[in-house]
Structure formats: structure tokens, C-alpha cells
Amino acid sequence: MTVHQFRRMALSLARVEERGHMGHPDFRVRGKIFATLGYPDQDWGMVKLTPEQQQVFVQANPDVFVLARGAWGLRGSTLVRLRAADTDTVREAMRAAWLANLPKTAAVKKVKPESSLRGRRA
């Protein structure tokens, strides 16, 4: 996989924008980072998974996915070795990261059933 493919894949997801963070391009959904490029160098990307998702991806593809160092890695930051990665595997991980990092939506107001509206004037 190339840097260009990783970037294009991230930007193909709904409501994603590219910004910069600590000198590296990042990809955000509603302001939350779910993927980055260029750390620790140009051969790497990163997807922010849940720790449970991270475990699955790292165990299934250890030449592609590696925990980031320190607390970031323990919280789900997962490095992606781009040259070893295939697009289908990264697409799956990136979509999981995108979904895991969508902000929680506000509670939806309950709509009254139509039966409670009978007898009211419009």
C-alpha cells in the first residue's frame, strides 16, 4: 500500500477531513483523529482502534500492524507498515477506526405515538 492509497482511503469515508497534528497529516471524523500518516516515518500510517480491535488486527497480521509505543499503543493506536499492507486489510482496520472514533450522538427525543395526538387541533 502507498501513502497515496492510505490517504485516499481515509478521505473516502463520510465526514472525514485531513488536517495536521505534530507535523504529520491526520484524518478526522467530526474533529476526532482516527488515522495519521508519516509516524514514525513515511513508511507508516496509524489507525486508532479500540484495544480489542487492535488485538485482533495485530494477531492476524503481525507484519502489518504494530502497537504504537507507550500509553498510546495501550489505548489502541496501531501502526500500519504500509509496504507490507494490502488494501483490503487496511480498509477493514481503517473503517473500524473510523467507526470507533465517531463521537457519541446526542440522545434522540422520543416522538409521541400518533394515538396521543388525537383530538388536538393542527
VEXVEX-463086 format. One record per residue: residue in three letters; x, y negated, z of N, C-alpha, C in turn. Coordinates in nm, 2 decimals. Atoms other than C-alpha are relative to their C-alpha. Layout:
BEGIN
<r ropa="ala" n_east="X" n_north="Y" n_up="Z" ca_east="X" ca_north="Y" ca_up="Z" c_east="X" c_north="Y" c_up="Z"/>
...
REM end
This chain:
BEGIN
<r ropa="met" n_east="0.08" n_north="0.12" n_up="0.00" ca_east="0.00" ca_north="0.00" ca_up="0.00" c_east="0.09" c_north="-0.12" c_up="0.00"/>
<r ropa="thr" n_east="-0.08" n_north="0.12" n_up="0.00" ca_east="0.12" ca_north="-0.35" ca_up="-0.07" c_east="-0.06" c_north="-0.11" c_up="0.09"/>
<r ropa="val" n_east="0.05" n_north="0.12" n_up="-0.08" ca_east="0.08" ca_north="-0.68" ca_up="0.12" c_east="-0.12" c_north="-0.05" c_up="-0.07"/>
<r ropa="his" n_east="0.12" n_north="0.06" n_up="0.08" ca_east="-0.15" ca_north="-0.80" ca_up="-0.16" c_east="-0.12" c_north="0.09" c_up="0.02"/>
<r ropa="gln" n_east="0.11" n_north="-0.09" n_up="-0.02" ca_east="-0.37" ca_north="-0.49" ca_up="-0.12" c_east="-0.06" c_north="-0.02" c_up="0.14"/>
<r ropa="phe" n_east="0.05" n_north="0.02" n_up="-0.14" ca_east="-0.39" ca_north="-0.53" ca_up="0.26" c_east="-0.08" c_north="-0.13" c_up="0.01"/>
<r ropa="arg" n_east="0.07" n_north="0.13" n_up="0.00" ca_east="-0.48" ca_north="-0.90" ca_up="0.22" c_east="-0.13" c_north="0.01" c_up="-0.07"/>
<r ropa="arg" n_east="0.12" n_north="0.00" n_up="0.08" ca_east="-0.74" ca_north="-0.84" ca_up="-0.05" c_east="-0.11" c_north="0.09" c_up="0.08"/>
<r ropa="met" n_east="0.09" n_north="-0.09" n_up="-0.07" ca_east="-0.89" ca_north="-0.55" ca_up="0.16" c_east="-0.07" c_north="-0.08" c_up="0.12"/>
<r ropa="ala" n_east="0.05" n_north="0.07" n_up="-0.12" ca_east="-0.92" ca_north="-0.77" ca_up="0.47" c_east="-0.10" c_north="-0.11" c_up="-0.04"/>
<r ropa="leu" n_east="0.09" n_north="0.11" n_up="0.05" ca_east="-1.08" ca_north="-1.06" ca_up="0.27" c_east="-0.12" c_north="0.05" c_up="-0.06"/>
<r ropa="ser" n_east="0.12" n_north="-0.06" n_up="0.06" ca_east="-1.33" ca_north="-0.83" ca_up="0.11" c_east="-0.11" c_north="0.03" c_up="0.10"/>
<r ropa="leu" n_east="0.10" n_north="-0.02" n_up="-0.10" ca_east="-1.51" ca_north="-0.78" ca_up="0.44" c_east="-0.08" c_north="-0.13" c_up="0.03"/>
<r ropa="ala" n_east="0.09" n_north="0.12" n_up="-0.02" ca_east="-1.80" ca_north="-1.01" ca_up="0.53" c_east="0.05" c_north="-0.09" c_up="0.11"/>
<r ropa="arg" n_east="-0.03" n_north="0.11" n_up="-0.10" ca_east="-1.74" ca_north="-1.34" ca_up="0.71" c_east="0.15" c_north="-0.01" c_up="0.04"/>
<r ropa="val" n_east="-0.14" n_north="0.00" n_up="-0.04" ca_east="-1.36" ca_north="-1.30" ca_up="0.71" c_east="0.07" c_north="-0.12" c_up="-0.06"/>
<r ropa="glu" n_east="-0.09" n_north="0.11" n_up="0.05" ca_east="-1.12" ca_north="-1.59" ca_up="0.68" c_east="0.14" c_north="0.03" c_up="0.04"/>
<r ropa="glu" n_east="-0.15" n_north="-0.01" n_up="-0.03" ca_east="-0.74" ca_north="-1.60" ca_up="0.66" c_east="0.04" c_north="-0.13" c_up="0.06"/>
<r ropa="arg" n_east="-0.06" n_north="0.12" n_up="-0.07" ca_east="-0.56" ca_north="-1.83" ca_up="0.90" c_east="0.15" c_north="0.05" c_up="0.03"/>
<r ropa="gly" n_east="-0.14" n_north="-0.04" n_up="-0.04" ca_east="-0.21" ca_north="-1.82" ca_up="1.06" c_east="0.00" c_north="0.00" c_up="0.15"/>
<r ropa="his" n_east="-0.02" n_north="-0.02" n_up="-0.14" ca_east="-0.10" ca_north="-1.71" ca_up="1.40" c_east="0.14" c_north="0.04" c_up="0.03"/>
<r ropa="met" n_east="-0.14" n_north="-0.03" n_up="-0.04" ca_east="0.25" ca_north="-1.73" ca_up="1.54" c_east="0.09" c_north="0.02" c_up="-0.13"/>
<r ropa="gly" n_east="-0.08" n_north="0.00" n_up="0.12" ca_east="0.39" ca_north="-1.78" ca_up="1.19" c_east="-0.04" c_north="0.12" c_up="-0.10"/>
<r ropa="his" n_east="0.04" n_north="-0.11" n_up="0.08" ca_east="0.20" ca_north="-1.48" ca_up="1.04" c_east="-0.14" c_north="-0.02" c_up="-0.05"/>
<r ropa="pro" n_east="0.14" n_north="0.01" n_up="0.04" ca_east="-0.11" ca_north="-1.46" ca_up="0.83" c_east="-0.09" c_north="0.09" c_up="0.08"/>
<r ropa="asp" n_east="0.09" n_north="-0.08" n_up="-0.07" ca_east="-0.41" ca_north="-1.33" ca_up="1.02" c_east="-0.14" c_north="0.00" c_up="-0.06"/>
<r ropa="phe" n_east="0.13" n_north="-0.01" n_up="0.06" ca_east="-0.76" ca_north="-1.23" ca_up="0.93" c_east="-0.10" c_north="0.01" c_up="0.12"/>
<r ropa="arg" n_east="0.10" n_north="0.02" n_up="-0.11" ca_east="-1.06" ca_north="-1.33" ca_up="1.15" c_east="-0.14" c_north="0.02" c_up="-0.05"/>
<r ropa="val" n_east="0.14" n_north="-0.01" n_up="0.02" ca_east="-1.42" ca_north="-1.25" ca_up="1.17" c_east="-0.06" c_north="-0.08" c_up="0.11"/>
<r ropa="arg" n_east="0.06" n_north="0.09" n_up="-0.09" ca_east="-1.62" ca_north="-1.53" ca_up="1.34" c_east="0.10" c_north="-0.04" c_up="0.11"/>
<r ropa="gly" n_east="-0.10" n_north="0.06" n_up="-0.08" ca_east="-1.29" ca_north="-1.66" ca_up="1.49" c_east="0.08" c_north="0.10" c_up="0.08"/>
<r ropa="lys" n_east="-0.08" n_north="-0.11" n_up="-0.07" ca_east="-1.16" ca_north="-1.32" ca_up="1.63" c_east="0.09" c_north="0.07" c_up="-0.10"/>
<r ropa="ile" n_east="-0.10" n_north="-0.07" n_up="0.08" ca_east="-0.84" ca_north="-1.17" ca_up="1.49" c_east="-0.03" c_north="0.15" c_up="0.00"/>
<r ropa="phe" n_east="0.02" n_north="-0.14" n_up="0.00" ca_east="-0.89" ca_north="-0.82" ca_up="1.37" c_east="0.12" c_north="0.07" c_up="-0.08"/>
<r ropa="ala" n_east="-0.11" n_north="-0.05" n_up="0.07" ca_east="-0.58" ca_north="-0.78" ca_up="1.14" c_east="0.10" c_north="-0.11" c_up="-0.03"/>
<r ropa="thr" n_east="-0.10" n_north="0.09" n_up="0.03" ca_east="-0.25" ca_north="-0.95" ca_up="1.07" c_east="0.10" c_north="0.06" c_up="-0.10"/>
<r ropa="leu" n_east="-0.11" n_north="-0.04" n_up="0.09" ca_east="0.04" ca_north="-0.93" ca_up="0.82" c_east="0.13" c_north="-0.05" c_up="0.04"/>
<r ropa="gly" n_east="-0.13" n_north="0.05" n_up="-0.02" ca_east="0.41" ca_north="-0.96" ca_up="0.85" c_east="0.07" c_north="0.01" c_up="0.14"/>
<r ropa="tyr" n_east="-0.07" n_north="-0.02" n_up="-0.13" ca_east="0.50" ca_north="-0.85" ca_up="1.20" c_east="0.01" c_north="0.15" c_up="0.03"/>
<r ropa="pro" n_east="-0.12" n_north="0.07" n_up="-0.03" ca_east="0.75" ca_north="-0.72" ca_up="1.29" c_east="0.07" c_north="-0.06" c_up="-0.12"/>
<r ropa="asp" n_east="-0.06" n_north="0.05" n_up="0.12" ca_east="0.85" ca_north="-0.78" ca_up="0.93" c_east="-0.10" c_north="0.02" c_up="-0.12"/>
<r ropa="gln" n_east="0.09" n_north="-0.01" n_up="0.11" ca_east="0.70" ca_north="-0.79" ca_up="0.58" c_east="-0.05" c_north="0.14" c_up="-0.04"/>
<r ropa="asp" n_east="0.04" n_north="-0.14" n_up="0.03" ca_east="0.67" ca_north="-0.41" ca_up="0.56" c_east="-0.12" c_north="0.05" c_up="0.09"/>
<r ropa="trp" n_east="0.10" n_north="-0.04" n_up="-0.10" ca_east="0.40" ca_north="-0.41" ca_up="0.83" c_east="-0.13" c_north="-0.09" c_up="0.00"/>
<r ropa="gly" n_east="0.12" n_north="0.07" n_up="-0.03" ca_east="0.04" ca_north="-0.50" ca_up="0.89" c_east="-0.04" c_north="0.04" c_up="0.14"/>
<r ropa="met" n_east="0.05" n_north="-0.04" n_up="-0.13" ca_east="-0.16" ca_north="-0.47" ca_up="1.21" c_east="-0.16" c_north="0.00" c_up="0.00"/>
<r ropa="val" n_east="0.14" n_north="-0.01" n_up="-0.02" ca_east="-0.52" ca_north="-0.37" ca_up="1.29" c_east="-0.03" c_north="0.01" c_up="0.15"/>
<r ropa="lys" n_east="0.03" n_north="0.00" n_up="-0.14" ca_east="-0.68" ca_north="-0.44" ca_up="1.62" c_east="-0.12" c_north="0.10" c_up="0.03"/>
<r ropa="leu" n_east="0.10" n_north="-0.10" n_up="-0.02" ca_east="-0.87" ca_north="-0.12" ca_up="1.71" c_east="-0.03" c_north="0.01" c_up="0.15"/>
<r ropa="thr" n_east="0.02" n_north="-0.03" n_up="-0.14" ca_east="-1.02" ca_north="0.00" ca_up="2.04" c_east="0.11" c_north="0.10" c_up="0.03"/>
<r ropa="pro" n_east="-0.09" n_north="-0.10" n_up="-0.03" ca_east="-0.78" ca_north="0.22" ca_up="2.23" c_east="-0.04" c_north="0.14" c_up="-0.04"/>
<r ropa="glu" n_east="0.04" n_north="-0.13" n_up="0.04" ca_east="-0.99" ca_north="0.52" ca_up="2.15" c_east="0.02" c_north="0.02" c_up="-0.15"/>
<r ropa="gln" n_east="-0.02" n_north="-0.01" n_up="0.14" ca_east="-0.99" ca_north="0.45" ca_up="1.78" c_east="0.15" c_north="0.01" c_up="-0.04"/>
<r ropa="gln" n_east="-0.14" n_north="0.00" n_up="0.02" ca_east="-0.62" ca_north="0.38" ca_up="1.79" c_east="0.06" c_north="0.14" c_up="0.02"/>
<r ropa="gln" n_east="-0.05" n_north="-0.13" n_up="-0.03" ca_east="-0.55" ca_north="0.72" ca_up="1.94" c_east="-0.03" c_north="0.09" c_up="-0.12"/>
<r ropa="val" n_east="0.04" n_north="-0.08" n_up="0.11" ca_east="-0.74" ca_north="0.89" ca_up="1.66" c_east="0.08" c_north="-0.03" c_up="-0.12"/>
<r ropa="phe" n_east="-0.08" n_north="0.03" n_up="0.12" ca_east="-0.56" ca_north="0.70" ca_up="1.38" c_east="0.14" c_north="0.03" c_up="0.02"/>
<r ropa="val" n_east="-0.15" n_north="-0.03" n_up="-0.02" ca_east="-0.21" ca_north="0.74" ca_up="1.53" c_east="0.02" c_north="0.15" c_up="0.00"/>
<r ropa="gln" n_east="-0.02" n_north="-0.14" n_up="0.00" ca_east="-0.26" ca_north="1.11" ca_up="1.59" c_east="-0.01" c_north="0.06" c_up="-0.14"/>
<r ropa="ala" n_east="0.03" n_north="-0.05" n_up="0.14" ca_east="-0.40" ca_north="1.17" ca_up="1.24" c_east="0.11" c_north="-0.04" c_up="-0.10"/>
<r ropa="asn" n_east="-0.09" n_north="0.06" n_up="0.10" ca_east="-0.14" ca_north="0.95" ca_up="1.06" c_east="0.12" c_north="-0.06" c_up="0.07"/>
<r ropa="pro" n_east="-0.11" n_north="0.06" n_up="-0.07" ca_east="0.18" ca_north="0.90" ca_up="1.27" c_east="0.10" c_north="-0.07" c_up="-0.08"/>
<r ropa="asp" n_east="-0.10" n_north="0.08" n_up="0.08" ca_east="0.39" ca_north="0.79" ca_up="0.97" c_east="-0.06" c_north="-0.13" c_up="-0.04"/>
<r ropa="val" n_east="0.06" n_north="0.13" n_up="0.05" ca_east="0.14" ca_north="0.51" ca_up="0.90" c_east="-0.03" c_north="-0.09" c_up="0.12"/>
<r ropa="phe" n_east="0.04" n_north="0.08" n_up="-0.11" ca_east="0.01" ca_north="0.39" ca_up="1.24" c_east="0.09" c_north="0.02" c_up="0.12"/>
<r ropa="val" n_east="-0.09" n_north="0.00" n_up="-0.11" ca_east="0.22" ca_north="0.30" ca_up="1.54" c_east="-0.06" c_north="-0.10" c_up="0.10"/>
<r ropa="leu" n_east="0.04" n_north="0.10" n_up="-0.10" ca_east="0.12" ca_north="0.13" ca_up="1.87" c_east="0.09" c_north="-0.12" c_up="0.00"/>
<r ropa="ala" n_east="-0.08" n_north="0.12" n_up="-0.02" ca_east="0.24" ca_north="-0.23" ca_up="1.90" c_east="0.06" c_north="0.02" c_up="0.14"/>
<r ropa="arg" n_east="-0.07" n_north="0.00" n_up="-0.13" ca_east="0.48" ca_north="-0.28" ca_up="2.19" c_east="-0.07" c_north="-0.07" c_up="0.11"/>
<r ropa="gly" n_east="0.05" n_north="0.06" n_up="-0.12" ca_east="0.37" ca_north="-0.36" ca_up="2.54" c_east="-0.15" c_north="0.01" c_up="0.01"/>
<r ropa="ala" n_east="0.14" n_north="0.01" n_up="-0.04" ca_east="0.03" ca_north="-0.46" ca_up="2.66" c_east="-0.09" c_north="-0.01" c_up="-0.13"/>
<r ropa="trp" n_east="0.08" n_north="0.01" n_up="0.12" ca_east="-0.09" ca_north="-0.55" ca_up="2.31" c_east="-0.03" c_north="0.14" c_up="-0.06"/>
<r ropa="gly" n_east="0.02" n_north="-0.13" n_up="0.05" ca_east="-0.04" ca_north="-0.19" ca_up="2.19" c_east="-0.10" c_north="0.08" c_up="0.09"/>
<r ropa="leu" n_east="0.08" n_north="-0.07" n_up="-0.09" ca_east="-0.21" ca_north="-0.05" ca_up="2.50" c_east="-0.15" c_north="-0.05" c_up="-0.01"/>
<r ropa="arg" n_east="0.13" n_north="0.05" n_up="0.02" ca_east="-0.51" ca_north="-0.27" ca_up="2.42" c_east="-0.06" c_north="0.02" c_up="-0.14"/>
<r ropa="gly" n_east="0.06" n_north="-0.04" n_up="0.14" ca_east="-0.55" ca_north="-0.14" ca_up="2.06" c_east="0.08" c_north="-0.06" c_up="-0.12"/>
<r ropa="ser" n_east="-0.07" n_north="0.05" n_up="0.11" ca_east="-0.31" ca_north="-0.34" ca_up="1.85" c_east="0.09" c_north="0.11" c_up="-0.06"/>
<r ropa="thr" n_east="-0.06" n_north="-0.11" n_up="0.07" ca_east="-0.19" ca_north="-0.09" ca_up="1.59" c_east="0.07" c_north="-0.04" c_up="-0.12"/>
<r ropa="leu" n_east="-0.08" n_north="0.04" n_up="0.12" ca_east="0.09" ca_north="-0.15" ca_up="1.35" c_east="-0.02" c_north="0.10" c_up="-0.11"/>
<r ropa="val" n_east="0.03" n_north="-0.08" n_up="0.12" ca_east="0.04" ca_north="-0.02" ca_up="0.99" c_east="0.13" c_north="-0.01" c_up="-0.09"/>
<r ropa="arg" n_east="-0.11" n_north="0.00" n_up="0.09" ca_east="0.35" ca_north="0.08" ca_up="0.79" c_east="-0.05" c_north="0.01" c_up="-0.14"/>
<r ropa="leu" n_east="0.06" n_north="0.02" n_up="0.12" ca_east="0.24" ca_north="-0.05" ca_up="0.46" c_east="0.05" c_north="0.10" c_up="-0.11"/>
<r ropa="arg" n_east="-0.06" n_north="-0.09" n_up="0.11" ca_east="0.47" ca_north="0.16" ca_up="0.23" c_east="-0.05" c_north="0.14" c_up="0.02"/>
<r ropa="ala" n_east="0.04" n_north="-0.13" n_up="-0.02" ca_east="0.36" ca_north="0.48" ca_up="0.39" c_east="-0.16" c_north="0.02" c_up="0.00"/>
<r ropa="ala" n_east="0.14" n_north="0.00" n_up="-0.01" ca_east="-0.01" ca_north="0.39" ca_up="0.39" c_east="-0.07" c_north="0.02" c_up="-0.13"/>
<r ropa="asp" n_east="0.09" n_north="-0.01" n_up="0.12" ca_east="-0.28" ca_north="0.49" ca_up="0.14" c_east="-0.12" c_north="-0.09" c_up="0.02"/>
<r ropa="thr" n_east="0.11" n_north="0.10" n_up="-0.01" ca_east="-0.57" ca_north="0.25" ca_up="0.07" c_east="-0.12" c_north="0.06" c_up="0.07"/>
<r ropa="asp" n_east="0.12" n_north="-0.05" n_up="-0.07" ca_east="-0.84" ca_north="0.48" ca_up="0.19" c_east="0.01" c_north="0.01" c_up="0.15"/>
<r ropa="thr" n_east="-0.02" n_north="-0.01" n_up="-0.14" ca_east="-0.69" ca_north="0.54" ca_up="0.53" c_east="0.00" c_north="-0.14" c_up="0.06"/>
<r ropa="val" n_east="0.00" n_north="0.14" n_up="-0.06" ca_east="-0.62" ca_north="0.17" ca_up="0.59" c_east="-0.13" c_north="-0.06" c_up="-0.01"/>
<r ropa="arg" n_east="0.13" n_north="0.05" n_up="0.01" ca_east="-0.96" ca_north="0.08" ca_up="0.46" c_east="-0.09" c_north="0.04" c_up="0.12"/>
<r ropa="glu" n_east="0.07" n_north="-0.05" n_up="-0.12" ca_east="-1.11" ca_north="0.30" ca_up="0.73" c_east="0.04" c_north="-0.06" c_up="0.13"/>
<r ropa="ala" n_east="-0.05" n_north="0.06" n_up="-0.12" ca_east="-0.89" ca_north="0.16" ca_up="1.00" c_east="-0.04" c_north="-0.15" c_up="0.01"/>
<r ropa="met" n_east="0.03" n_north="0.15" n_up="0.00" ca_east="-0.95" ca_north="-0.20" ca_up="0.89" c_east="-0.15" c_north="-0.02" c_up="0.02"/>
<r ropa="arg" n_east="0.15" n_north="0.01" n_up="-0.02" ca_east="-1.33" ca_north="-0.15" ca_up="0.88" c_east="-0.03" c_north="0.02" c_up="0.15"/>
<r ropa="ala" n_east="0.03" n_north="-0.03" n_up="-0.14" ca_east="-1.32" ca_north="0.00" ca_up="1.23" c_east="0.05" c_north="-0.12" c_up="0.08"/>
<r ropa="ala" n_east="-0.05" n_north="0.12" n_up="-0.07" ca_east="-1.11" ca_north="-0.30" ca_up="1.35" c_east="-0.09" c_north="-0.12" c_up="-0.02"/>
<r ropa="trp" n_east="0.09" n_north="0.11" n_up="0.03" ca_east="-1.34" ca_north="-0.55" ca_up="1.18" c_east="-0.13" c_north="0.02" c_up="0.08"/>
<r ropa="leu" n_east="0.12" n_north="-0.02" n_up="-0.08" ca_east="-1.65" ca_north="-0.39" ca_up="1.34" c_east="0.03" c_north="-0.01" c_up="0.15"/>
<r ropa="ala" n_east="-0.03" n_north="0.01" n_up="-0.14" ca_east="-1.48" ca_north="-0.36" ca_up="1.68" c_east="0.02" c_north="-0.14" c_up="0.05"/>
<r ropa="asn" n_east="-0.03" n_north="0.14" n_up="-0.04" ca_east="-1.40" ca_north="-0.73" ca_up="1.68" c_east="-0.10" c_north="-0.10" c_up="-0.04"/>
<r ropa="leu" n_east="0.11" n_north="0.09" n_up="0.02" ca_east="-1.73" ca_north="-0.87" ca_up="1.58" c_east="-0.05" c_north="-0.05" c_up="0.13"/>
<r ropa="pro" n_east="0.05" n_north="0.05" n_up="-0.13" ca_east="-1.84" ca_north="-1.10" ca_up="1.86" c_east="-0.14" c_north="0.06" c_up="0.03"/>
<r ropa="lys" n_east="0.13" n_north="-0.05" n_up="-0.05" ca_east="-2.14" ca_north="-0.97" ca_up="2.06" c_east="-0.10" c_north="-0.11" c_up="-0.04"/>
<r ropa="thr" n_east="0.10" n_north="0.10" n_up="0.04" ca_east="-2.45" ca_north="-1.13" ca_up="1.92" c_east="-0.09" c_north="-0.03" c_up="0.12"/>
<r ropa="ala" n_east="0.09" n_north="0.04" n_up="-0.10" ca_east="-2.70" ca_north="-1.31" ca_up="2.14" c_east="-0.12" c_north="0.09" c_up="0.00"/>
<r ropa="ala" n_east="0.12" n_north="-0.09" n_up="-0.01" ca_east="-3.00" ca_north="-1.11" ca_up="2.26" c_east="-0.11" c_north="-0.06" c_up="-0.09"/>
<r ropa="val" n_east="0.10" n_north="0.04" n_up="0.09" ca_east="-3.28" ca_north="-1.12" ca_up="2.02" c_east="-0.13" c_north="-0.02" c_up="0.08"/>
<r ropa="lys" n_east="0.12" n_north="0.02" n_up="-0.08" ca_east="-3.60" ca_north="-1.27" ca_up="2.16" c_east="-0.11" c_north="0.10" c_up="-0.05"/>
<r ropa="lys" n_east="0.11" n_north="-0.10" n_up="0.03" ca_east="-3.89" ca_north="-1.02" ca_up="2.18" c_east="-0.12" c_north="-0.08" c_up="-0.06"/>
<r ropa="val" n_east="0.11" n_north="0.05" n_up="0.07" ca_east="-4.17" ca_north="-1.10" ca_up="1.94" c_east="-0.13" c_north="0.06" c_up="0.06"/>
<r ropa="lys" n_east="0.13" n_north="-0.05" n_up="-0.06" ca_east="-4.52" ca_north="-1.07" ca_up="2.09" c_east="-0.07" c_north="0.08" c_up="-0.11"/>
<r ropa="pro" n_east="0.07" n_north="-0.08" n_up="0.09" ca_east="-4.72" ca_north="-0.80" ca_up="1.93" c_east="-0.12" c_north="-0.08" c_up="-0.06"/>
<r ropa="glu" n_east="0.11" n_north="0.08" n_up="0.07" ca_east="-5.00" ca_north="-0.92" ca_up="1.69" c_east="-0.12" c_north="0.00" c_up="0.09"/>
<r ropa="ser" n_east="0.12" n_north="-0.01" n_up="-0.08" ca_east="-5.27" ca_north="-0.80" ca_up="1.93" c_east="0.00" c_north="-0.11" c_up="0.11"/>
<r ropa="ser" n_east="0.01" n_north="0.11" n_up="-0.10" ca_east="-5.17" ca_north="-1.07" ca_up="2.18" c_east="-0.02" c_north="-0.14" c_up="-0.06"/>
<r ropa="leu" n_east="0.03" n_north="0.13" n_up="0.07" ca_east="-5.22" ca_north="-1.34" ca_up="1.91" c_east="-0.14" c_north="-0.01" c_up="-0.04"/>
<r ropa="arg" n_east="0.14" n_north="0.00" n_up="0.04" ca_east="-5.59" ca_north="-1.25" ca_up="1.85" c_east="-0.07" c_north="-0.11" c_up="0.08"/>
<r ropa="gly" n_east="0.08" n_north="0.09" n_up="-0.07" ca_east="-5.82" ca_north="-1.52" ca_up="1.94" c_east="0.06" c_north="-0.14" c_up="0.01"/>
<r ropa="arg" n_east="-0.07" n_north="0.13" n_up="0.00" ca_east="-5.57" ca_north="-1.80" ca_up="1.91" c_east="-0.02" c_north="-0.07" c_up="-0.14"/>
<r ropa="arg" n_east="0.01" n_north="0.08" n_up="0.12" ca_east="-5.61" ca_north="-2.08" ca_up="1.66" c_east="0.14" c_north="-0.02" c_up="-0.06"/>
<r ropa="ala" n_east="-0.13" n_north="0.02" n_up="0.07" ca_east="-5.34" ca_north="-2.12" ca_up="1.40" c_east="0.04" c_north="-0.14" c_up="0.00"/>
REM end
